[in-house]
Amino acid sequence: MWYVYILTCNDEQTYVGCTDNLDGRLKRHQSGWVPATKNRLPIKLITYLVFTDKYKAYDFEKYLKSGSGRAFLKKRLI
């Protein structure tokens, strides 16, 4: 299984990521091992989506990081 996850950071910005081990990845975020979020701790998991196909997961992550994907997040999820 592949997971696309959405976090909020202490600076109220969102972070979108993709992994095949959600628990492990969240622990790395919370421990400060992920450069993109280490200076924005604490983080909070907002939601995650499960995919069976790795490429579909990465495509959806890429969409969420695009302009229209960010607009979708603001309007529908956050």
Jmol script that loads the backbone (N, CA, C; Angstrom):
load data "model"
ATOM      1  N   MET A   1       0.833  -1.181   0.000  1.00  0.00           N
ATOM      2  CA  MET A   1       0.000   0.000   0.000  1.00  0.00           C
ATOM      3  C   MET A   1       0.881   1.249   0.000  1.00  0.00           C
ATOM      4  N   TRP A   2       0.402   2.254  -0.662  1.00  0.00           N
ATOM      5  CA  TRP A   2       1.077   3.544  -0.730  1.00  0.00           C
ATOM      6  C   TRP A   2       0.148   4.605  -0.163  1.00  0.00           C
ATOM      7  N   TYR A   3       0.730   5.551   0.544  1.00  0.00           N
ATOM      8  CA  TYR A   3      -0.039   6.573   1.240  1.00  0.00           C
ATOM      9  C   TYR A   3       0.380   7.961   0.763  1.00  0.00           C
ATOM     10  N   VAL A   4      -0.599   8.789   0.463  1.00  0.00           N
ATOM     11  CA  VAL A   4      -0.377  10.215   0.248  1.00  0.00           C
ATOM     12  C   VAL A   4      -0.942  10.887   1.483  1.00  0.00           C
ATOM     13  N   TYR A   5      -0.104  11.661   2.173  1.00  0.00           N
ATOM     14  CA  TYR A   5      -0.519  12.239   3.448  1.00  0.00           C
ATOM     15  C   TYR A   5      -0.371  13.755   3.427  1.00  0.00           C
ATOM     16  N   ILE A   6      -1.177  14.387   4.270  1.00  0.00           N
ATOM     17  CA  ILE A   6      -1.173  15.846   4.370  1.00  0.00           C
ATOM     18  C   ILE A   6      -0.958  16.217   5.826  1.00  0.00           C
ATOM     19  N   LEU A   7       0.043  17.043   6.055  1.00  0.00           N
ATOM     20  CA  LEU A   7       0.371  17.511   7.396  1.00  0.00           C
ATOM     21  C   LEU A   7       0.157  19.014   7.480  1.00  0.00           C
ATOM     22  N   THR A   8      -0.105  19.495   8.685  1.00  0.00           N
ATOM     23  CA  THR A   8       0.019  20.927   8.942  1.00  0.00           C
ATOM     24  C   THR A   8       1.173  21.094   9.911  1.00  0.00           C
ATOM     25  N   CYS A   9       1.897  22.170   9.722  1.00  0.00           N
ATOM     26  CA  CYS A   9       3.066  22.447  10.546  1.00  0.00           C
ATOM     27  C   CYS A   9       2.762  23.611  11.481  1.00  0.00           C
ATOM     28  N   ASN A  10       3.699  23.886  12.397  1.00  0.00           N
ATOM     29  CA  ASN A  10       3.452  24.953  13.371  1.00  0.00           C
ATOM     30  C   ASN A  10       3.353  26.331  12.727  1.00  0.00           C
ATOM     31  N   ASP A  11       3.857  26.486  11.505  1.00  0.00           N
ATOM     32  CA  ASP A  11       3.734  27.767  10.802  1.00  0.00           C
ATOM     33  C   ASP A  11       2.458  27.828   9.958  1.00  0.00           C
ATOM     34  N   GLU A  12       1.546  26.883  10.188  1.00  0.00           N
ATOM     35  CA  GLU A  12       0.238  26.795   9.539  1.00  0.00           C
ATOM     36  C   GLU A  12       0.321  26.504   8.041  1.00  0.00           C
ATOM     37  N   GLN A  13       1.468  26.068   7.569  1.00  0.00           N
ATOM     38  CA  GLN A  13       1.629  25.647   6.184  1.00  0.00           C
ATOM     39  C   GLN A  13       1.325  24.159   6.080  1.00  0.00           C
ATOM     40  N   THR A  14       0.951  23.718   4.895  1.00  0.00           N
ATOM     41  CA  THR A  14       0.691  22.297   4.690  1.00  0.00           C
ATOM     42  C   THR A  14       1.901  21.642   4.043  1.00  0.00           C
ATOM     43  N   TYR A  15       2.034  20.366   4.298  1.00  0.00           N
ATOM     44  CA  TYR A  15       3.079  19.549   3.694  1.00  0.00           C
ATOM     45  C   TYR A  15       2.399  18.320   3.123  1.00  0.00           C
ATOM     46  N   VAL A  16       2.706  17.987   1.890  1.00  0.00           N
ATOM     47  CA  VAL A  16       2.144  16.812   1.227  1.00  0.00           C
ATOM     48  C   VAL A  16       3.285  15.854   0.934  1.00  0.00           C
ATOM     49  N   GLY A  17       3.089  14.588   1.280  1.00  0.00           N
ATOM     50  CA  GLY A  17       4.117  13.592   1.029  1.00  0.00           C
ATOM     51  C   GLY A  17       3.527  12.266   0.611  1.00  0.00           C
ATOM     52  N   CYS A  18       4.405  11.357   0.210  1.00  0.00           N
ATOM     53  CA  CYS A  18       3.995  10.029  -0.242  1.00  0.00           C
ATOM     54  C   CYS A  18       4.972   9.010   0.331  1.00  0.00           C
ATOM     55  N   THR A  19       4.455   7.885   0.814  1.00  0.00           N
ATOM     56  CA  THR A  19       5.298   6.855   1.409  1.00  0.00           C
ATOM     57  C   THR A  19       4.599   5.509   1.367  1.00  0.00           C
ATOM     58  N   ASP A  20       5.377   4.457   1.561  1.00  0.00           N
ATOM     59  CA  ASP A  20       4.786   3.126   1.688  1.00  0.00           C
ATOM     60  C   ASP A  20       4.766   2.676   3.146  1.00  0.00           C
ATOM     61  N   ASN A  21       5.260   3.524   4.050  1.00  0.00           N
ATOM     62  CA  ASN A  21       5.272   3.225   5.482  1.00  0.00           C
ATOM     63  C   ASN A  21       4.862   4.491   6.234  1.00  0.00           C
ATOM     64  N   LEU A  22       3.581   4.683   6.413  1.00  0.00           N
ATOM     65  CA  LEU A  22       3.074   5.931   6.985  1.00  0.00           C
ATOM     66  C   LEU A  22       3.543   6.138   8.420  1.00  0.00           C
ATOM     67  N   ASP A  23       3.453   5.115   9.255  1.00  0.00           N
ATOM     68  CA  ASP A  23       3.870   5.267  10.654  1.00  0.00           C
ATOM     69  C   ASP A  23       5.342   5.645  10.761  1.00  0.00           C
ATOM     70  N   GLY A  24       6.182   4.956  10.013  1.00  0.00           N
ATOM     71  CA  GLY A  24       7.610   5.257  10.041  1.00  0.00           C
ATOM     72  C   GLY A  24       7.915   6.651   9.533  1.00  0.00           C
ATOM     73  N   ARG A  25       7.233   7.050   8.490  1.00  0.00           N
ATOM     74  CA  ARG A  25       7.471   8.380   7.921  1.00  0.00           C
ATOM     75  C   ARG A  25       7.044   9.476   8.891  1.00  0.00           C
ATOM     76  N   LEU A  26       5.906   9.290   9.541  1.00  0.00           N
ATOM     77  CA  LEU A  26       5.457  10.283  10.525  1.00  0.00           C
ATOM     78  C   LEU A  26       6.436  10.378  11.687  1.00  0.00           C
ATOM     79  N   LYS A  27       6.977   9.252  12.125  1.00  0.00           N
ATOM     80  CA  LYS A  27       7.974   9.273  13.207  1.00  0.00           C
ATOM     81  C   LYS A  27       9.216  10.039  12.779  1.00  0.00           C
ATOM     82  N   ARG A  28       9.641   9.863  11.527  1.00  0.00           N
ATOM     83  CA  ARG A  28      10.803  10.612  11.034  1.00  0.00           C
ATOM     84  C   ARG A  28      10.499  12.108  10.975  1.00  0.00           C
ATOM     85  N   HIS A  29       9.286  12.472  10.564  1.00  0.00           N
ATOM     86  CA  HIS A  29       8.899  13.889  10.571  1.00  0.00           C
ATOM     87  C   HIS A  29       8.959  14.435  11.993  1.00  0.00           C
ATOM     88  N   GLN A  30       8.345  13.733  12.937  1.00  0.00           N
ATOM     89  CA  GLN A  30       8.254  14.216  14.312  1.00  0.00           C
ATOM     90  C   GLN A  30       9.608  14.253  15.012  1.00  0.00           C
ATOM     91  N   SER A  31      10.543  13.420  14.569  1.00  0.00           N
ATOM     92  CA  SER A  31      11.876  13.391  15.169  1.00  0.00           C
ATOM     93  C   SER A  31      12.812  14.435  14.574  1.00  0.00           C
ATOM     94  N   GLY A  32      12.368  15.126  13.534  1.00  0.00           N
ATOM     95  CA  GLY A  32      13.197  16.149  12.921  1.00  0.00           C
ATOM     96  C   GLY A  32      14.145  15.624  11.857  1.00  0.00           C
ATOM     97  N   TRP A  33      13.940  14.425  11.360  1.00  0.00           N
ATOM     98  CA  TRP A  33      14.821  13.834  10.352  1.00  0.00           C
ATOM     99  C   TRP A  33      14.451  14.231   8.924  1.00  0.00           C
ATOM    100  N   VAL A  34      13.330  14.908   8.742  1.00  0.00           N
ATOM    101  CA  VAL A  34      12.909  15.317   7.396  1.00  0.00           C
ATOM    102  C   VAL A  34      13.217  16.812   7.246  1.00  0.00           C
ATOM    103  N   PRO A  35      14.164  17.160   6.364  1.00  0.00           N
ATOM    104  CA  PRO A  35      14.577  18.562   6.240  1.00  0.00           C
ATOM    105  C   PRO A  35      13.437  19.541   5.976  1.00  0.00           C
ATOM    106  N   ALA A  36      12.435  19.139   5.216  1.00  0.00           N
ATOM    107  CA  ALA A  36      11.342  20.055   4.860  1.00  0.00           C
ATOM    108  C   ALA A  36      10.481  20.438   6.054  1.00  0.00           C
ATOM    109  N   THR A  37      10.461  19.625   7.104  1.00  0.00           N
ATOM    110  CA  THR A  37       9.595  19.926   8.250  1.00  0.00           C
ATOM    111  C   THR A  37      10.346  20.069   9.568  1.00  0.00           C
ATOM    112  N   LYS A  38      11.646  19.838   9.586  1.00  0.00           N
ATOM    113  CA  LYS A  38      12.349  19.821  10.872  1.00  0.00           C
ATOM    114  C   LYS A  38      12.331  21.171  11.591  1.00  0.00           C
ATOM    115  N   ASN A  39      12.263  22.264  10.857  1.00  0.00           N
ATOM    116  CA  ASN A  39      12.207  23.585  11.486  1.00  0.00           C
ATOM    117  C   ASN A  39      10.782  24.085  11.660  1.00  0.00           C
ATOM    118  N   ARG A  40       9.801  23.225  11.375  1.00  0.00           N
ATOM    119  CA  ARG A  40       8.393  23.624  11.466  1.00  0.00           C
ATOM    120  C   ARG A  40       7.614  22.697  12.394  1.00  0.00           C
ATOM    121  N   LEU A  41       8.309  22.072  13.333  1.00  0.00           N
ATOM    122  CA  LEU A  41       7.654  21.174  14.290  1.00  0.00           C
ATOM    123  C   LEU A  41       6.899  21.983  15.327  1.00  0.00           C
ATOM    124  N   PRO A  42       5.862  21.455  15.909  1.00  0.00           N
ATOM    125  CA  PRO A  42       5.304  20.121  15.715  1.00  0.00           C
ATOM    126  C   PRO A  42       4.431  20.063  14.463  1.00  0.00           C
ATOM    127  N   ILE A  43       4.241  18.855  13.995  1.00  0.00           N
ATOM    128  CA  ILE A  43       3.388  18.611  12.835  1.00  0.00           C
ATOM    129  C   ILE A  43       2.137  17.876  13.285  1.00  0.00           C
ATOM    130  N   LYS A  44       1.096  17.976  12.470  1.00  0.00           N
ATOM    131  CA  LYS A  44      -0.158  17.272  12.762  1.00  0.00           C
ATOM    132  C   LYS A  44      -0.654  16.630  11.473  1.00  0.00           C
ATOM    133  N   LEU A  45      -0.980  15.351  11.547  1.00  0.00           N
ATOM    134  CA  LEU A  45      -1.522  14.648  10.386  1.00  0.00           C
ATOM    135  C   LEU A  45      -2.968  15.075  10.192  1.00  0.00           C
ATOM    136  N   ILE A  46      -3.275  15.620   9.023  1.00  0.00           N
ATOM    137  CA  ILE A  46      -4.635  16.045   8.705  1.00  0.00           C
ATOM    138  C   ILE A  46      -5.422  14.884   8.117  1.00  0.00           C
ATOM    139  N   THR A  47      -4.864  14.253   7.099  1.00  0.00           N
ATOM    140  CA  THR A  47      -5.529  13.112   6.462  1.00  0.00           C
ATOM    141  C   THR A  47      -4.519  12.349   5.636  1.00  0.00           C
ATOM    142  N   TYR A  48      -4.915  11.159   5.230  1.00  0.00           N
ATOM    143  CA  TYR A  48      -4.107  10.388   4.294  1.00  0.00           C
ATOM    144  C   TYR A  48      -5.023   9.593   3.385  1.00  0.00           C
ATOM    145  N   LEU A  49      -4.531   9.279   2.208  1.00  0.00           N
ATOM    146  CA  LEU A  49      -5.266   8.483   1.227  1.00  0.00           C
ATOM    147  C   LEU A  49      -4.426   7.258   0.901  1.00  0.00           C
ATOM    148  N   VAL A  50      -5.082   6.141   0.684  1.00  0.00           N
ATOM    149  CA  VAL A  50      -4.395   4.877   0.434  1.00  0.00           C
ATOM    150  C   VAL A  50      -4.534   4.507  -1.039  1.00  0.00           C
ATOM    151  N   PHE A  51      -3.418   4.126  -1.638  1.00  0.00           N
ATOM    152  CA  PHE A  51      -3.373   3.690  -3.032  1.00  0.00           C
ATOM    153  C   PHE A  51      -2.719   2.316  -3.100  1.00  0.00           C
ATOM    154  N   THR A  52      -3.180   1.497  -4.018  1.00  0.00           N
ATOM    155  CA  THR A  52      -2.536   0.203  -4.230  1.00  0.00           C
ATOM    156  C   THR A  52      -1.430   0.306  -5.273  1.00  0.00           C
ATOM    157  N   ASP A  53      -1.460   1.348  -6.073  1.00  0.00           N
ATOM    158  CA  ASP A  53      -0.487   1.546  -7.143  1.00  0.00           C
ATOM    159  C   ASP A  53       0.453   2.697  -6.786  1.00  0.00           C
ATOM    160  N   LYS A  54       1.738   2.407  -6.753  1.00  0.00           N
ATOM    161  CA  LYS A  54       2.752   3.398  -6.403  1.00  0.00           C
ATOM    162  C   LYS A  54       2.702   4.610  -7.332  1.00  0.00           C
ATOM    163  N   TYR A  55       2.523   4.382  -8.614  1.00  0.00           N
ATOM    164  CA  TYR A  55       2.553   5.479  -9.580  1.00  0.00           C
ATOM    165  C   TYR A  55       1.323   6.373  -9.466  1.00  0.00           C
ATOM    166  N   LYS A  56       0.188   5.794  -9.151  1.00  0.00           N
ATOM    167  CA  LYS A  56      -1.008   6.610  -8.931  1.00  0.00           C
ATOM    168  C   LYS A  56      -0.842   7.465  -7.682  1.00  0.00           C
ATOM    169  N   ALA A  57      -0.208   6.901  -6.660  1.00  0.00           N
ATOM    170  CA  ALA A  57       0.043   7.663  -5.434  1.00  0.00           C
ATOM    171  C   ALA A  57       0.955   8.850  -5.723  1.00  0.00           C
ATOM    172  N   TYR A  58       2.051   8.608  -6.433  1.00  0.00           N
ATOM    173  CA  TYR A  58       2.972   9.696  -6.746  1.00  0.00           C
ATOM    174  C   TYR A  58       2.344  10.727  -7.677  1.00  0.00           C
ATOM    175  N   ASP A  59       1.511  10.284  -8.596  1.00  0.00           N
ATOM    176  CA  ASP A  59       0.800  11.231  -9.464  1.00  0.00           C
ATOM    177  C   ASP A  59      -0.152  12.111  -8.663  1.00  0.00           C
ATOM    178  N   PHE A  60      -0.847  11.517  -7.688  1.00  0.00           N
ATOM    179  CA  PHE A  60      -1.772  12.305  -6.872  1.00  0.00           C
ATOM    180  C   PHE A  60      -1.009  13.278  -5.976  1.00  0.00           C
ATOM    181  N   GLU A  61       0.123  12.837  -5.429  1.00  0.00           N
ATOM    182  CA  GLU A  61       0.958  13.744  -4.637  1.00  0.00           C
ATOM    183  C   GLU A  61       1.400  14.925  -5.500  1.00  0.00           C
ATOM    184  N   LYS A  62       1.834  14.646  -6.711  1.00  0.00           N
ATOM    185  CA  LYS A  62       2.262  15.708  -7.625  1.00  0.00           C
ATOM    186  C   LYS A  62       1.114  16.671  -7.906  1.00  0.00           C
ATOM    187  N   TYR A  63      -0.093  16.138  -8.105  1.00  0.00           N
ATOM    188  CA  TYR A  63      -1.263  16.992  -8.324  1.00  0.00           C
ATOM    189  C   TYR A  63      -1.503  17.895  -7.116  1.00  0.00           C
ATOM    190  N   LEU A  64      -1.451  17.330  -5.899  1.00  0.00           N
ATOM    191  CA  LEU A  64      -1.714  18.133  -4.704  1.00  0.00           C
ATOM    192  C   LEU A  64      -0.681  19.232  -4.509  1.00  0.00           C
ATOM    193  N   LYS A  65       0.510  19.051  -5.056  1.00  0.00           N
ATOM    194  CA  LYS A  65       1.552  20.067  -4.942  1.00  0.00           C
ATOM    195  C   LYS A  65       1.467  21.112  -6.056  1.00  0.00           C
ATOM    196  N   SER A  66       0.585  20.894  -7.030  1.00  0.00           N
ATOM    197  CA  SER A  66       0.406  21.853  -8.126  1.00  0.00           C
ATOM    198  C   SER A  66      -0.515  22.987  -7.676  1.00  0.00           C
ATOM    199  N   GLY A  67      -0.631  23.992  -8.493  1.00  0.00           N
ATOM    200  CA  GLY A  67      -1.501  25.125  -8.169  1.00  0.00           C
ATOM    201  C   GLY A  67      -2.952  24.727  -7.999  1.00  0.00           C
ATOM    202  N   SER A  68      -3.467  23.935  -8.916  1.00  0.00           N
ATOM    203  CA  SER A  68      -4.871  23.515  -8.804  1.00  0.00           C
ATOM    204  C   SER A  68      -5.060  22.537  -7.650  1.00  0.00           C
ATOM    205  N   GLY A  69      -4.053  21.732  -7.369  1.00  0.00           N
ATOM    206  CA  GLY A  69      -4.137  20.815  -6.233  1.00  0.00           C
ATOM    207  C   GLY A  69      -4.146  21.556  -4.904  1.00  0.00           C
ATOM    208  N   ARG A  70      -3.330  22.603  -4.792  1.00  0.00           N
ATOM    209  CA  ARG A  70      -3.327  23.428  -3.572  1.00  0.00           C
ATOM    210  C   ARG A  70      -4.678  24.114  -3.396  1.00  0.00           C
ATOM    211  N   ALA A  71      -5.252  24.592  -4.487  1.00  0.00           N
ATOM    212  CA  ALA A  71      -6.576  25.220  -4.414  1.00  0.00           C
ATOM    213  C   ALA A  71      -7.619  24.203  -3.963  1.00  0.00           C
ATOM    214  N   PHE A  72      -7.536  22.987  -4.473  1.00  0.00           N
ATOM    215  CA  PHE A  72      -8.439  21.914  -4.058  1.00  0.00           C
ATOM    216  C   PHE A  72      -8.308  21.654  -2.562  1.00  0.00           C
ATOM    217  N   LEU A  73      -7.075  21.581  -2.063  1.00  0.00           N
ATOM    218  CA  LEU A  73      -6.863  21.349  -0.631  1.00  0.00           C
ATOM    219  C   LEU A  73      -7.495  22.452   0.210  1.00  0.00           C
ATOM    220  N   LYS A  74      -7.269  23.690  -0.185  1.00  0.00           N
ATOM    221  CA  LYS A  74      -7.819  24.809   0.584  1.00  0.00           C
ATOM    222  C   LYS A  74      -9.338  24.819   0.569  1.00  0.00           C
ATOM    223  N   LYS A  75      -9.915  24.486  -0.567  1.00  0.00           N
ATOM    224  CA  LYS A  75     -11.369  24.549  -0.695  1.00  0.00           C
ATOM    225  C   LYS A  75     -12.061  23.353  -0.052  1.00  0.00           C
ATOM    226  N   ARG A  76     -11.485  22.164  -0.172  1.00  0.00           N
ATOM    227  CA  ARG A  76     -12.186  20.940   0.222  1.00  0.00           C
ATOM    228  C   ARG A  76     -11.700  20.282   1.505  1.00  0.00           C
ATOM    229  N   LEU A  77     -10.421  20.400   1.817  1.00  0.00           N
ATOM    230  CA  LEU A  77      -9.905  19.616   2.938  1.00  0.00           C
ATOM    231  C   LEU A  77      -9.449  20.438   4.130  1.00  0.00           C
ATOM    232  N   ILE A  78      -8.850  21.573   3.881  1.00  0.00           N
ATOM    233  CA  ILE A  78      -8.227  22.306   4.991  1.00  0.00           C
ATOM    234  C   ILE A  78      -9.036  23.541   5.326  1.00  0.00           C
TER     235      ILE A  78
END
end "model"
wireframe off; spacefill off
backbone 0.3
color backbone group
